[in-house]
């Protein structure tokens, strides 16, 4: 099945194109979105030192039946056509390292990321929304698994779906190493202030403290790092949670100053890639991309998130 797809380049305003202005803060200090439909680069046309990082929340990707007690009533049920379309998009995306969220099992992930092309990793949590990685076999990377960041799975009283742990890995290519933390944080506290009494905000703030501790450890060991995934927070440089992280370390928020073309378009990102230590120097400016799902009819169920990618150049 052929499914149209595109990656949208995010760049400053230019004459003749419509754009989505950043909805918060002084407009003069922020870059708006210019949506340019760009042709995907040939698979290996880039230098061998380049690395494409992607985060993709896959919206309850599971092989369980619709009436499974572990799923909410509104969780999507995928058909063979859905998996074929998702696999098509993953192929077009051609990411070297793809962090995925809301995936139930490796069996479900393999239907999107074929094992002959990808090495797959997933957290050992006994939940239906897990995080993991799909790493292209031809990317020239070796992987060291670090202990799961289980502190992100903060216990919740009452009947609530459990939170997710974080996947912690170190990627190696030649003499270069990059530490990755893949996260899927608590939903429901999109932009509320730190004084908010909402339960979702309290849990999210606690998770950010865990991330802060992880960053401090990376400052101690000096390893270049990236934190990527679904933060469920509209992070900007002015957001108090982002400022709290920045008070400990110099970080690059690769989505800063842009809005996302995903779904309705013009909204702030909640899927992010944060870079620290020397990884900030490896980021290729202007490489932020969002893959949108074009001309997808109601007969297909894909995801309520779009893949968000950046490019890095490892030394």
C-alpha positions in Angstrom: 0.0 0.0 0.0 1.4 3.4 -0.9 0.8 6.1 1.7 1.7 9.7 1.0 4.1 11.1 3.6 6.3 14.2 4.1 8.7 15.7 6.5 8.1 19.3 7.3 11.1 21.6 7.6 10.8 24.3 10.3 12.3 27.6 9.5 11.9 31.4 9.9 9.2 33.3 8.1 9.7 34.0 4.4 7.5 35.9 2.1 4.8 34.1 0.3 4.2 31.3 2.8 1.7 31.2 5.6 3.1 30.4 9.1 1.9 29.5 12.6 2.9 32.3 15.0 4.2 31.2 18.4 1.1 31.7 20.6 2.9 32.7 23.8 5.5 35.3 24.8 6.7 38.4 22.8 6.3 37.6 19.2 9.4 39.6 18.3 11.6 37.2 20.3 10.3 34.0 18.8 10.6 32.3 15.4 7.3 31.4 13.7 6.8 28.2 11.8 7.2 28.1 8.0 5.9 24.8 6.7 8.0 23.6 3.7 7.3 20.2 2.2 10.8 18.8 1.6 11.9 15.8 -0.2 13.5 13.2 2.1 17.2 12.8 1.7 18.5 9.6 0.1 19.1 7.0 2.8 22.9 7.2 2.9 23.5 10.5 1.1 24.5 12.0 4.4 28.0 11.8 5.8 28.7 8.7 7.8 29.1 10.7 11.0 25.6 12.1 10.8 22.9 10.8 13.1 19.2 11.2 12.8 17.3 11.1 16.1 13.5 10.8 16.2 10.8 10.6 18.9 7.4 9.1 18.0 4.5 8.5 20.3 2.7 5.6 18.7 -0.7 5.9 20.4 -1.4 2.7 22.3 0.4 0.4 19.8 -0.7 -3.0 20.8 -1.8 -6.4 19.5 -4.4 -6.8 22.3 -8.0 -7.1 21.4 -10.3 -4.0 21.8 -12.0 -5.5 24.9 -8.7 -6.3 26.8 -9.0 -5.1 30.4 -5.5 -3.6 30.3 -6.7 -1.0 27.7 -8.9 2.0 28.1 -12.2 2.0 26.2 -10.9 4.6 23.7 -7.6 2.9 22.8 -7.3 2.4 19.1 -7.5 -1.1 17.6 -5.0 -1.5 14.7 -5.7 -3.5 11.6 -3.2 -5.1 9.2 -3.6 -2.0 7.0 -2.8 0.3 9.9 0.4 -1.6 10.6 1.4 -1.5 6.9 0.9 2.3 6.8 2.9 2.8 10.0 5.7 0.6 8.6 5.6 2.7 5.4 6.1 5.9 7.4 8.9 4.4 9.5 10.6 3.4 6.2 10.2 6.9 4.7 11.4 8.4 8.0 14.7 6.4 7.8 15.8 7.4 11.2 19.1 6.0 12.7 17.7 6.1 16.2 14.0 6.3 16.9 12.7 6.6 20.4 9.1 5.3 20.6 6.5 5.7 23.3 3.1 4.0 24.0 4.2 0.6 22.7 2.9 -2.5 24.4 5.4 -5.1 23.3 8.3 -5.9 21.0 5.9 -8.0 18.9 3.9 -4.9 18.1 7.0 -2.9 17.5 8.4 -5.4 15.0 5.3 -4.9 12.8 6.4 -1.3 12.3 10.2 -1.7 12.5 11.2 -4.9 10.7 13.8 -6.9 12.7 16.0 -7.4 9.6 16.4 -3.5 9.5 16.2 -2.5 13.2 17.5 -3.6 16.5 14.7 -3.1 19.0 14.8 -2.4 22.7 11.9 -1.9 25.2 11.6 -1.3 28.9 10.7 -4.3 31.0 7.8 -2.6 32.7 4.6 -4.7 33.1 2.4 -2.0 31.5 0.8 -1.4 28.1 2.5 1.9 27.5 6.2 1.3 27.3 9.1 3.3 25.8 11.8 1.9 23.7 14.3 2.3 20.8 14.5 1.2 17.2 18.1 1.5 15.9 18.9 0.9 12.3 21.3 -2.0 11.8 23.2 0.0 9.1 23.7 3.0 11.4 27.1 1.7 12.7 26.1 2.0 16.3 26.6 -0.3 19.3 24.4 0.0 22.4 25.1 -0.3 26.1 22.0 -0.7 28.2 22.0 1.3 31.4 19.6 0.6 34.3 16.1 1.7 33.6 15.2 5.0 35.3 12.4 3.5 37.4 12.1 6.6 39.5 10.0 8.2 36.8 7.3 5.6 37.5 5.9 7.4 40.5 3.3 5.4 42.4 -0.3 6.8 42.0 -3.0 6.1 44.5 -6.3 4.9 43.3 -7.2 3.5 39.9 -4.8 5.2 37.4 -2.8 3.8 34.6 0.8 3.5 35.9 3.5 5.9 34.8 6.4 4.9 32.6 10.0 4.3 33.5 12.7 5.9 31.3 15.0 4.0 29.0 18.7 4.8 29.5 21.2 3.7 26.9 24.6 4.7 25.6 25.2 4.7 21.9 28.8 4.2 20.6 30.1 5.0 17.1 33.9 4.9 16.8 35.3 7.1 19.5 32.1 9.0 20.0 29.5 8.2 22.7 26.0 9.6 23.2 23.9 8.9 26.3 20.1 8.8 25.7 17.2 9.0 28.1 13.8 8.1 26.5 10.9 9.4 28.4 7.1 9.5 28.4 6.0 11.8 31.2 2.7 12.4 32.9 -0.1 13.9 30.8 -2.4 16.7 31.8 -0.1 19.5 32.9 0.6 21.2 29.6 1.5 24.7 30.7 0.2 25.3 34.3 2.5 27.2 36.7 4.5 25.5 39.4 1.9 26.6 42.0 -0.8 24.5 40.3 -2.4 22.1 42.7 -3.5 19.7 40.0 -2.5 16.1 40.6 -1.1 15.7 37.1 1.2 18.7 37.7 2.4 17.4 41.0 3.4 14.1 39.4 5.0 15.9 36.4 7.0 18.2 38.7 8.3 15.1 40.5 9.3 13.5 37.3 11.2 16.7 36.3 13.2 16.4 39.5 14.2 12.9 38.5 15.3 14.2 35.1 17.2 16.9 36.9 19.1 14.4 39.0 19.9 12.4 35.8 21.3 15.5 34.1 23.4 16.3 37.2 24.9 12.8 36.9 25.7 13.5 33.2 27.4 16.7 34.2 29.6 14.7 36.6 30.6 12.1 34.1 30.8 14.6 31.1 29.0 12.3 28.7 27.2 14.0 25.7 23.5 13.3 26.2 20.0 13.7 24.7 16.7 13.4 26.5 13.9 12.7 24.0 10.3 11.6 24.0 6.8 12.7 24.9 7.2 15.3 27.7 3.5 16.1 27.8 4.6 19.7 28.5 4.7 22.7 26.1 8.3 23.4 26.9 9.7 26.8 25.9 12.8 28.7 27.2 10.4 30.7 29.5 8.7 27.6 31.0 9.5 27.3 34.7 10.3 23.6 34.4 12.7 24.3 31.5 14.2 27.1 33.5 14.7 24.8 36.4 16.7 22.4 34.2 18.6 25.2 32.7 19.7 26.4 36.1 21.7 23.2 36.5 23.1 22.8 33.0 23.3 24.5 29.6 20.8 22.7 27.5 19.6 23.0 23.9 15.8 22.7 23.5 15.7 21.8 19.8 12.0 22.7 19.5 12.4 26.1 21.0 10.9 28.9 18.9 8.7 26.7 16.7 5.2 25.4 16.6 4.3 22.0 15.3 2.5 21.3 11.9 1.1 18.0 13.3 -2.6 17.5 13.3 -4.3 21.0 13.5 -0.9 22.7 13.3 0.3 25.8 15.1 0.4 24.3 18.5 3.5 24.2 20.8 5.5 20.9 20.8 5.0 18.4 23.6 7.5 16.0 22.0 11.0 17.3 22.5 14.7 16.5 22.1 17.0 18.1 24.7 20.7 18.1 24.3 23.5 18.6 26.8 27.2 18.6 27.2 29.1 18.2 23.9 25.9 16.9 22.2 24.8 20.6 21.9 27.8 21.2 19.6 26.8 18.2 17.5 23.3 19.4 16.7 22.9 20.6 13.1 21.0 23.9 13.2 17.9 24.0 11.2 17.6 20.2 11.1 14.4 20.0 13.1 11.8 18.1 11.1 8.2 16.8 11.7 6.8 14.0 9.6 3.1 14.6 8.9 0.5 12.1 7.8 -0.9 13.3 4.5 -4.2 12.3 2.9 -4.9 9.6 5.4 -8.6 8.6 5.3 -10.8 7.5 8.2 -10.1 3.9 7.3 -6.6 4.1 8.7 -5.6 4.6 12.4 -2.1 5.8 12.7 -1.1 8.0 15.7 -2.2 11.2 17.5 1.5 12.3 17.4 3.8 13.0 14.5 7.5 11.9 14.5 9.8 14.7 15.5 13.4 14.4 14.3 16.8 16.2 14.5 20.1 15.7 12.9 23.5 15.5 14.7 27.0 15.3 13.4 29.2 13.1 15.6 32.9 13.9 15.6 
